[in-house]
C-alpha cells in the first residue's frame, strides 16, 4: 500500500485551490493534494508515483498563475458583485433587482444550480 509523501517547493504567490485543480488534472490518482505554509509549498503525492509524473510537478508549479481563479472562486466573485449591485434603498430596486436577489437566494439554498 502506498503512503503519502511531501515534496516541498518555493512558489509565491499561490492560489492553492487553483493549483490543486491543476496538479490533480495532470497527475491523476497518485496526487493527494497541496498545502502551503511557512515551510513552503507542499505537494502531497503517493510514494509510488512514477518519476515521469513527478518530473511534471515543478514545471506545473512554475507555470501556475495565482491570479487565475477556479470556477468556484469565480462564481463567488460574481455572486459578491451581484450582491454589491443590490446595495441600495428598497424603493430604488427594480423588478430585475428583485429577480436577481431571489436567484442568489435560491442558489445559496441549493434550490437551483449556481449559474
N, C-alpha and C positions, 0 to 999 in steps of 0.2 A: 504494500500500500504506500502510495506517495505521501510525502509530508510537504508542508508549505515552507518555503524559504523566502527570505527577503533579499532583493537586490537594491542597493542604495545608489541614488543618482543626485546630482545637483541640478536643479532647474527652478527658476523663479522668474516671473510669477507662474502659477499653475492653476488651472480650473480643474480641480480634482474630479468632478463629475464628468466633465467632457473627456479628460484624459483616460478615465476609467472606461468610458464607452469606446474610445479609440483603440485602447490596448485590448479590450475584450473582443472587439471585432477582428483584430489582426491575429491575436494569439490563441483564441478559442478556449477550450475547456481546461487547458493547463494553466491559464491565468486565473489568479484568485483575488485580485483587487489591487488597489493602490491607496496609499495614505501619505500624508505629509506631516512634517513636524520639524523641531529644531535639528534633528539628525539628518535631515534631507528628505528627498522624495523616496519612498519605499514602494517597490513593485513586488507584490506577493505572487509567487509562482510555485507550481508543484516542482519538487526536486527532480522529477523525471522528464521535465520539459526538454525537448530536443534542442541541441545547441543552435541549430539553424533558426529556430524560433527565438531563442534568447538573443541572438545576434540582431534581431529586428527591433528590440526594445529601445536601445539607445537612439537610433535614428528616429523612431517614432516620438520619443520624448523631445528630441531636438526640434522636430517639425511641429510640435504642439503649439498652438496659438491660444493663449489663455483668454483672449478677448472673445473667442467664439463660444457661443452658448449651446447647451444641449437643448433638445426640443422642449423638455420640461422647464428649463430655465427661461427659455424664450416665451413660453406660454405664461409664466409668472410675470415676466416683464410686461407682456401685453395686457394681462389682467390688471396689473397695477396702473398702467397708463389709462385703461378704460375707466377704472375707479376714479383716478385723478380728474378725468374729464367730467365726472359727475359731481365733483365737489363744488356745488353752488346751491343757492337757495331753492327750495322745492318749487316755488312759483315760477322759476326760470327753467324747470325741466320740461322737455318736450316729450311727445309720445315715444320718440325713438330713444331718448334717455331712459325712460321707464322700461322699455323693452330690453335695452342693453343691460340694465341693472337686474332685471328678472333672469336674463340669460346667465349672468355671472353667478347669481344665487343658485340657479338650477345646476350649473356646472359644479359649484362647490359642494352642493348637497348630493352630487352623484346621480342626479336625475337624468342628465344628458351628458354626452361625451364633451370633453374640453375641445373647443374649436382650435 
